[in-house]
Structures are given as structure tokens and as C-alpha cells.
Amino acid sequence: MKTTKLKKNIDFKYVYSKGKSYANQEFVLYKLKNNLGVNRLGISVSKKVGNSVKRSRVTRLIRENFRLHEESLILTGFDIVIIAREASNNKNFYEIKNSLFKLLKRQGFI
């Protein structure tokens, strides 16, 4: 099932306030049941990670890795917000993949 984007600031704030958070060294993941039958993904990368080029790169890597794991997701109907921590700015594609996969697996998505 295709995951849609979480775009509005009010949606992010709602997930932050009502959702549960889980973290590892590179990412913080918030999840909240949305009763829509489809997952919605939001990605947040702050200026602590680096300049706009680095932030865009981290965002692209997170989105692509999530897209690759999308078919193996067991849980649907969740709003998922992934916040990149400062430690993620120098990671390559495979390091981000492993970190994101472990975090999703620990939360029962995979």
C-alpha cells in the first residue's frame, strides 16, 4: 500500500503531542494511529543536521529507504514522523537503511 505524505504543521504537532516516540542514535520516530487505512509519513530534519544541502540529502535518503521497505510494512493506518538527529548527517545510504530498518522493526512495522 502506498504511503502518503504528512505535510501540514498542525498534523506534525498532533503526532508529537498524542503519539508515542521511539529513538535510536540517528532518528526519533513518532507513531500515532490515524484510522485512515493508509500510512502517512512526515520527515523533519532540523538545521542542527547541517546546511540545506545536507538536510535535503538526509531527507532524500530517509524517504528512499522508507519507500524500499514500504512493501514489507505490516502495520497500516498510522501517522509516522521521522526526525533526523545530528548523528545522521554523515551517514551513507546503507547506514541510514540499517538504522531506519532497526527502528521500524522494533516498533512492529516490519
Phi, psi and omega in degrees: 000136183287134177270134177263172182267145172261115190245323189281141181301323180295325177292318177299313181298323179295317179294319178299318186281322185259339186276172177260143181248146178221145186219155164227195187292327185263331188223157167241132181243126173252137176226144181209132178297133182244353178057027178258346181081002179223146177279143174238130184249131173237139181237131180233125178230114185276172181291346176296333182290326180154194180287180187297328179294314179293319180296318178296320179297314179297318179299315179298318180294319178296312182298317181293318179294323177294319180299321180292328180268357186302322182291335182266005179290131180270315183276136173231165180085034181235147166267126182239125175242126178249123178251124179278132176269170182302329182293346184275353189288335181251014181277148176269181184304315186286326177293319177293321178301311182296317181294315180293319180298316179297319180293317178294321181292320180296332181267003175085009178286331182240000000 
